[in-house]
Amino acid sequence: MPRVRELEVFRLVLPYGRRPESILVKLTDYGGMTGWGEVVQSAERRPVRGATAGRAVQDTARPHHERPHAAAAAPAISGDDAGGTAREEGETEEDLHGRAVHERGEGDREDLLAKTWTTLEESLGPALLGVDWEHPDELGTVPGGTAVDLACWDLWARMQGVPLAHALGGSRTSLMATVRLAAERSLEAMVARVNRHVCAGYAHVTLDVHPGWDVEPVRAVRQAYPALALSVDGRGAYTDLTALEALDAYDVTAIERPFGGPYTPADLDLHAELQERISSRVAIEVHSVAALEEAIAARAGRALLLRPSRFGSLRAVRTAHDRAMAAGWDITAAGGRGTGLARAATVAVASLPGCTLPSDVTEPPRSAQIVTPPVGASGGVVAVPLTQPGLGHLVDEDRVRRLAGDSFRL
């Protein structure tokens, strides 16, 4: 029976990209066993909505080198508590948490990290220290969200001597990976970039698209690589079906996030209309089981983009997986970034039987990770760690402490 005697929390600035931040949680039980979790400052770009979407459509008249190649950046972060978000009818505590995480993505990510840090300082100790529990599912929604939930799962799985993938119900030993490629300055540059990843062993790529940068790059990549599995990610930038319908002619596996969320009934109807018109899968991203149920009922797609870090707990992630699988939807698991811990959790989720589409588990850079072996793809394939219990990775605590700008211990 796990019983936490000590917890440590670290706030890290990561040495890559725009130097994102991450909060790590380490739990230690009375027998000396440890479990680790992570909440990551997301670099996800928010979907383009309303007037901003209109501007994106207008940009199609501008030369390619002048067009913005990304949706407006208003980043989100996972793991924050639900705070004052009002619960809707029929919404569980975990659904409320997931929806709050999504909606608060429009706020300042540093403020969200600060709120998470404050929550951990004030509430985590009373919630976990000296508390007996048999299974992470018993804990419900814990202070600190996904970071603490993942640490509890890692600790429990290590004590049971089982890999986290098996503890969640996963059965795969390896995963096909996709690599996400942002828009380039030219079609030639895009094809060259795809070529580098194909030569590295990737059999599937996902291209970011937006109005004015969609049919042409997809056509160019398809002509260069007729057999390559190819998906596109609209990142919520579209308000019209025309260009998205045209992509169907190029044997696209999935059109991810074509229209922005969180989804209203009208948004779901637009997804459903697109799905009726094309043979490719429409893949939506939701952050709660309740939202997934609404999407399934509206026939808003045939695939789920499942980001474990955006849900309140791994139990909610597993429930969403089971529900999508029962509805006949395909699933692609994605997300994590950070130091490698959150990404390792995504790998465990991607091993579940319903995750039939290639998974996005190729970042962060191996050099920026604090886990051994590092999480990433080799030859376009990601190994699911099954020889070690829990997340299956050793944490370099010395490096954690060197990267930590702040920390506390209870």
Secondary structure, DSSP 8 states (H G I E B T S, - for coil): --BEEEEEEEEEE-SSTT--EEEEEEEEETTS-EEEEEEEB--------HHHHHHHHHGGGS-GGGS--S------BS----TT----TT--HHHHHHHHHHHGGGS-HHHHHHHHHHHIIIIIHHHHBT-B-SSGGGG-S-TTTHHHHHHHHHHHHHHHT-BHHHHHT---SEEEB-EEE---SSHHHHHHHHHHHHHTT-SEEEEE-BTTBSHHHHHHHHHH-TT-EEEEE-TTB-S-SHHHHHHGGG--SEEE--B-SS--HHHHHHHHHHHHH-SSEEEE--SSHHHHHHHHHTT--SEEEE-GGGSS-HHHHHHHHHHHHHTT-EEEEB---TTSHHHHHHHHHHTSTT--S-BB---S-GGG--EES----BTTEEE---SSSBTS-EE-HHHHHHHEEEEEE-
